[in-house]
Amino acid sequence: MINNYLNITSAKYQPIIEGHTKSVAIFIQVKGQAMEWAVPIDDSNTHYQEIKRQVDAGTLTIADAD
C-alpha cells in the first residue's frame, strides 16, 4: 500500500467529459507537490485504492466537480 508517502491534501472529481455519464478521474493535490494529479477511477490503480482507503477511514472527502 502506498499510504506511507501519499499525503493527499485535497481531492475533487473531474468534470464529466463528453461520451461519459460520470467522472472518470479524481484530481488530487499531494502535500509537497505543486502539480495536481489526475487519478483514474479504476480499482486496479494503486493511487485510486489509496484515495478510497482514506475516504473509508474518514480522513479524506472528494469534492464534487465544478
Backbone bond lengths (Angstrom), bond angles and torsions (degrees), N, CA, C in turn:
res aa  C-N    CA-C-N  psi(-1)  N-CA   C-N-CA  omega(-1)  CA-C   N-CA-C  phi
1 M - - - 1.462 - - 1.521 108.30 -
2 I 1.321 115.90 146.42 1.458 121.13 -173.98 1.511 113.76 -96.25
3 N 1.323 118.79 5.73 1.458 121.05 -173.32 1.519 113.95 -63.58
4 N 1.311 119.19 -12.74 1.453 120.84 179.86 1.523 112.39 -68.85
5 Y 1.310 118.74 -21.17 1.457 119.03 -177.89 1.525 113.87 -131.15
6 L 1.306 120.34 -6.84 1.460 121.51 -178.08 1.526 109.31 -95.32
7 N 1.330 115.71 89.18 1.461 122.01 -179.02 1.527 108.09 -94.23
8 I 1.324 116.16 90.71 1.462 121.83 -176.35 1.522 108.89 -79.29
9 T 1.344 115.87 124.61 1.463 120.13 -179.67 1.521 112.21 -97.61
10 S 1.336 118.22 -23.09 1.464 121.31 175.47 1.520 109.31 -158.98
11 A 1.329 114.50 155.54 1.464 120.96 179.38 1.522 108.88 -145.88
12 K 1.340 115.60 140.98 1.467 120.54 179.66 1.527 108.43 -148.12
13 Y 1.333 115.65 136.30 1.459 119.34 176.70 1.517 110.46 -63.48
14 Q 1.328 116.21 143.04 1.460 122.14 173.56 1.524 107.77 -69.41
15 P 1.343 117.84 142.67 1.469 118.63 174.12 1.535 110.10 -57.76
16 I 1.316 115.89 148.64 1.467 120.85 179.15 1.521 108.83 -64.98
17 I 1.327 115.38 130.46 1.462 120.05 -179.65 1.524 109.81 -99.26
18 E 1.308 115.05 157.60 1.462 121.39 -177.19 1.525 110.66 -54.78
19 G 1.310 116.05 135.51 1.453 121.75 179.05 1.522 113.99 92.10
20 H 1.330 117.31 -3.06 1.462 122.05 179.24 1.524 109.17 -122.01
21 T 1.320 115.68 157.15 1.468 120.02 179.50 1.528 112.29 -106.23
22 K 1.333 116.93 -5.23 1.462 121.19 177.53 1.524 109.03 -151.99
23 S 1.317 115.70 169.95 1.463 120.55 179.05 1.524 110.10 -61.15
24 V 1.323 115.79 145.16 1.459 120.57 178.42 1.525 111.75 -110.14
25 A 1.351 116.70 -2.70 1.462 120.28 -179.28 1.528 109.98 -153.30
26 I 1.315 114.25 164.49 1.457 122.39 175.24 1.519 106.83 -123.71
27 F 1.328 116.59 128.47 1.458 121.19 174.95 1.521 107.78 -85.85
28 I 1.334 116.66 130.63 1.463 119.92 178.65 1.522 110.78 -128.23
29 Q 1.312 114.86 151.57 1.459 123.00 169.27 1.518 105.95 -109.12
30 V 1.329 115.66 135.60 1.454 121.77 179.93 1.521 108.31 -115.51
31 K 1.317 116.08 132.72 1.466 121.19 -178.98 1.527 110.31 -53.64
32 G 1.329 115.42 131.58 1.457 120.91 178.34 1.513 114.35 86.32
33 Q 1.331 117.90 1.50 1.463 121.26 -179.74 1.519 109.05 -123.84
34 A 1.315 116.67 129.87 1.461 120.95 -178.64 1.527 112.04 -77.56
35 M 1.310 116.75 -26.00 1.460 121.36 -174.42 1.530 111.43 -85.90
36 E 1.327 115.57 141.23 1.462 121.72 174.18 1.526 108.51 -82.72
37 W 1.312 117.34 138.51 1.458 122.26 178.34 1.517 109.46 -101.11
38 A 1.327 116.94 143.72 1.463 122.85 171.64 1.528 106.69 -107.63
39 V 1.317 116.02 113.75 1.465 121.38 -177.00 1.523 108.73 -105.88
40 P 1.340 117.76 119.76 1.464 120.00 178.70 1.531 111.54 -61.94
41 I 1.317 116.12 141.94 1.465 120.90 174.47 1.525 106.45 -81.29
42 D 1.326 113.97 91.72 1.460 122.27 -173.68 1.529 107.30 -150.68
43 D 1.310 116.78 118.46 1.463 120.87 -176.45 1.525 113.77 -58.98
44 S 1.324 118.73 -20.02 1.461 120.06 179.15 1.531 112.21 -87.34
45 N 1.333 118.03 -6.58 1.465 122.43 179.95 1.530 109.17 -83.39
46 T 1.330 117.31 123.22 1.462 120.65 -176.06 1.529 112.73 -65.28
47 H 1.324 117.93 -31.93 1.463 119.84 177.30 1.538 110.30 -69.25
48 Y 1.324 116.78 -39.48 1.465 119.85 176.43 1.530 110.29 -64.88
49 Q 1.324 117.01 -39.67 1.463 120.42 176.87 1.527 110.67 -58.68
50 E 1.335 117.03 -40.53 1.462 120.75 179.28 1.527 111.29 -68.57
51 I 1.324 117.59 -39.68 1.466 120.67 175.94 1.526 109.24 -58.68
52 K 1.328 116.92 -48.40 1.470 120.79 179.69 1.523 111.42 -60.83
53 R 1.331 117.41 -39.65 1.462 120.94 179.60 1.527 110.27 -61.51
54 Q 1.351 116.13 -44.96 1.460 119.91 -179.10 1.530 111.33 -68.13
55 V 1.330 117.77 -37.47 1.469 120.88 176.31 1.531 109.53 -63.48
56 D 1.326 116.93 -46.74 1.467 121.05 179.83 1.531 111.95 -62.05
57 A 1.346 116.14 -32.36 1.462 121.11 179.80 1.532 111.96 -79.37
58 G 1.336 116.20 -10.06 1.458 120.04 179.98 1.513 114.36 81.94
59 T 1.328 117.56 14.06 1.461 121.00 -178.78 1.520 113.26 -100.29
60 L 1.330 117.28 -4.17 1.460 121.93 -179.56 1.521 109.04 -144.54
61 T 1.327 115.28 138.61 1.460 122.29 174.15 1.514 107.54 -121.77
62 I 1.324 117.01 136.19 1.462 121.23 178.04 1.519 108.20 -95.41
63 A 1.327 115.83 120.41 1.464 121.19 -179.98 1.524 110.20 -74.73
64 D 1.328 115.52 152.83 1.459 120.79 174.92 1.525 109.95 -66.03
65 A 1.317 116.10 155.49 1.465 121.41 176.21 1.524 109.86 -67.42
66 D 1.314 115.12 153.81 1.476 120.05 176.60 1.510 110.55 -72.42
